Structures are given as structure tokens and as C-alpha cells.
Amino acid sequence: MPIRQILDEMYDNKSEKGGRPNCDVILMFKILILQQWYGLSDLEVERQMDDRISFMSFLGFPDPFPDSRTIWLFRERMAKTGKDKMVWAELQRQLDAMGLQVKRGTIQDATFIEADPGKSKKSKDGVAKTRHSRDGIWTKKGKERYFGYKLHQKTDIDYCLIREIEITTAKVHDSRIDLSKEEEVVIRDRGYFGVPARGDDFTMVRRTTNAPLGELDHPTSRTSRFKCSIFHILGRRVLQFSFAHH
């Protein structure tokens, strides 16, 4: 089924009495893609759409541009109707049909998807009830605090294409989500150390008191440099494609 048809099914107000017209679903979908590529929040992508010629061209110079609230509502509707999974399956089908299949292996990583906490402060259970993000959760990594969700993503090594994603609350540790498949090579950073992967596990080793790093696990080794270079590329691609909230 074409992506436009999948997304159009989310709305039922296209009759003469349907009220205000919806924003074009492909336009909204492209905005989510821009967020993924450049790591932009809803407010940031709203500002960039009105400022960057490259964004305007990619979106077809819409007038007016959807605001951050409209973007958030579209993403929420995709999650609640299950259309996010249908669109994702269709994208993967198209990639496979083009011969862009996983060959050498995959990389799994996770990143925070920051949401607007509004005027709320952190509650005792970490949950903030706001009109911007009713399911958002506060968490802390190092000295930094984040509000929102966490995106777990698996990317193939050959084409740097996203193969699978999962959205969780921000507090879920990276190692609790395994997107790998049996007999599939998966490279992961040290945050996953100690938790076996379903696939062929090439998780970067962390130094421990009882088990110092071996020669191949040392940061100066060829193996580690290869892994670090991949994660550097992955980090630049940014992973804020908020398809589903748990």
C-alpha cells in the first residue's frame, strides 16, 4: 500500500462537513524525516523550516509551514493508530525490493528524544504531565538531565539505512532493548556490555577490575577504531524519529 494511502487512513474528516482540512500527510512525514536527519526537536524544526532554503525545497515550499504543535499531534496520531509500524514496514519492503539488503551486519545505538516539558517540574516518579508531552519522563545521564523519550535504532553497515527502531521512556537503559536477529552481526557500544545480543555479538568491551582489556579491545586497536568511526557517522545522522511512544 502506498505511504500516502496508509497515512490518509488516519483521518476521517474529508467530507464536505469534515471541518478544517488536514495538512498534507506526505509533508508531515517529510518533516519527521528532517527531524531524524538533523536531530531537531519540534520547536527547532519549526524554526529551521522557515529559515533554511534546503528545508523549504525538500518540503516543496509549503505556505504556511506546520507549527510544532501540529507536528507533535501528527506523530501522536501515527503512534495511536498504528500507522507508524505500517509505514515502517512499507519502507523496509521498498528497500529490499531495491536490493538494499543487510549484508555485512548492523549497528545498534540509542539516543534521547527531548520533548518540551512545558512549565512542569520533575515529580517524585519522574513523570511530568504536560500538554506538550503527557508521557514524557525525566532522566539523568552524567551531569545532564533530559526530558522525553529514548530512540533505539538499528542501522545497516553497508548503506547506513535504518532497519528497525523502538521508542521507550527516557529511563530505559540501552542494554534492555535488543533489535538484533539471529545469525546477524550486530555492533554495539560499551553501554551494552554484559548483556548478550540475540545476533552475533560484537559489543565493545568495557574495562573491569577482574578483566582488563585485551589487545583487540584496546582503544588503539584496529577493531575499536573501526567501531568508533561507525558510531561517529551514526551520531551525525541523528536518530530522533519519534514513531511510537510506550
N, C-alpha and C positions, 0 to 999 in steps of 0.2 A: 504494500500500500504506500503511495507517495507520502512524503513527510507532511506536506500541506494538508492532505486529507486527514491524516492522523490528528494533527493539531486543531483543524477546524471542528472536529467532533467534540471538542471541549466546550463549545458554545452552542446555545440553543435560542439565541435572540436575533436570528437573521430574518425573521418575518417582518412584515410591514409594521407590526406592533411590537417589534423587538426592542425598541428603545435606542439608546446611543450605540452607534456602530463600534465594533471591536477594532483594536489596532491589528494591522496585518500580522498574521501569525509567523510568517517567514521573517519579517522584520524583527519581531521579538526574539525569534530563535537565533538570528544572526547577532543580536545584542548579547545573548548568553554566550555565544562563541567568542565574541570580543572580550568578554569578561574572563573567559578561560585563557585566551592567548596572552592577555596583558595583566592579569591578576588584579582586576578592578572591582571595587565594591559597587553597589547600585548607585550610590551618590557620585562616585568617581566616574563611572562610565557615562552617567548623565552629563557631567561637565565636559568629558572628552568628546562626546558626540557633537557637541555644539562648538567645538574648538578645533578639532583635527580634520583636515581635508581628507586624509586617508580613511578615517572612520565614516565620514559623510558619504564618500564614494562607495565604500563597501556596503553601506546600508541603502544606497540608492537615493541619497539626498532627500529623506523624508521631511515633511513640514506639516505639523511640528514634530519634534522628537518626543518619544515617550519619556515621562519623568521616572524617577527612581521608584516611586510608589507603584506605578504601572508595571515596571519590570519585576518588582518583588511579587506582585499579585499574579503575574503570568507564571512565574516559576512555581509559586504555591499551587496554582491550578493544575500545572503539569504533574506535580507530585501527587496531589489528591485524586486525580482522575486516572493515574497510572500511565499517562501518555509519555512520561519520561522514559519508561522502560521500553515502550513500543518504538519510540523514535530511536533510542539507542540500538535496539535490535535491527532496525532497518538500516542504520548507518553501518553497522558491522556487516550486514548482508551485502551492502554495496561495496565495501572494501574487499570482501572475499571474492565477489564477482569480478573485481578489477585485478585479481591476482595478488593483492597486498596481504598476504597471509603471514602469520608468525613463523619465522624460520630459525633464527639463532637464539631467540629467547625473549624474556621480558624484564622490565624493571618495575618494582612496586615502591611507591613512596606515598607520603601523606602531607597535607598542608592545611592550615587553618583557613576557614572561610569566615571572615569577620562580618558581623551584622551590626546594624545600628541599635545600640541598647536603649536609645531614647533617653528619658530622664530617670530611668530606673537605676537602682544600685544593686549590688550583689546581695542576694538573700542568703539565708542560712543554708539552704540546699543547693545554692549555686544557680538556681533558675530565676530568670528575670522575665516578668510578664510585661511586655510592651506591645504597642500596636505595630511596631516595626518588625519584631521577630518574637512571636509568642513562645517559640520552642527553644530560643537561644539559651546557652549556658556559658557561664564564666569559667575560665580555667587559667592556669599559670604555667609557663614554660620558662625556666630560668628566672630572670627578673621581670619578664614581660607578662602582662595579663591580656587575655583575649576573650572576646565575647562572640559567640556564634556557634559554628559547626566545624567539623573536620571532614575534608575530602580525601578519600583513599583512592588511589589511581594506579592502574597497571598499564604500562606503555611498552610497545614492542621495540626491540633494539634496531631492527632493520629500517623501519620507516618513521620512527618516533611518533606513531599514531596511538591514540588512547584506545585500549581494548576493553577495559572494564573499569567501572567506578562504583563507589559506595559512599554514601553520606551518613555520618554519625554525629552524635553530640560532640562538642569540643573536648570533653574529658576522656573519651575513649582512647586508650593507648594504641599507637600504631600497630604493635605486635598482635593485637586482638583480632585484626582483620587480615585474612589470608585470601588473596584473589588469584593465587596460582592454581594451575591444573596439574594433574598427574602427568609425569614424563615431560613437563615443560620447564625449561631453565628459567629461574627467577633470581634476579639480583636485588638485594635489599641492603639498606644502610645499617649501621650499628644499633639503631633503635629497635631492630627486630631480633637482635642477638639473644639466643637462649630459647627461642620459640621456633620449632621446626616448621618449614613450609610444606604444603601439600605437594608441590612440584620438586624438581631437582634444585636443592637449596644452595645458593651462592651468597649467603648473608655475610656481610663484612664482620670480621671478628673483633670483639671488644677485649681490651686488656683486663685481666682479672688477677687477684692476688695469687691464686693457685695455678693459673695457666697464663704465663706470659706469651706475648705474640711470637708466632713462628716467623721464619724468613719470608714466606709468601704473604703473611698477613701484615707485615710492617708497612707503614705509610709510604716508604720509599720504594716498595716493590712494584714491578710492572702491573701485577694484578690489581693492587689497590689504586694505582694511578688511573688505570682503565675505568674502574668503578667510579672514582671521584669525577672523572671527566664526563661520564654519562649523567651523573646526578647534577653536575653543573648545568648541562644542557637542559635537563628536565626542570631544574629550578627556574631557568629563564622562560620556559614555556608557560609557567604558572597554571595552577590547577583549580581555579575557582569556578567550576561548572556546577552550580547548585541544582542538581536534578531531583533529589529526593531528601526529605527530612525524616529522621527517625525519632 
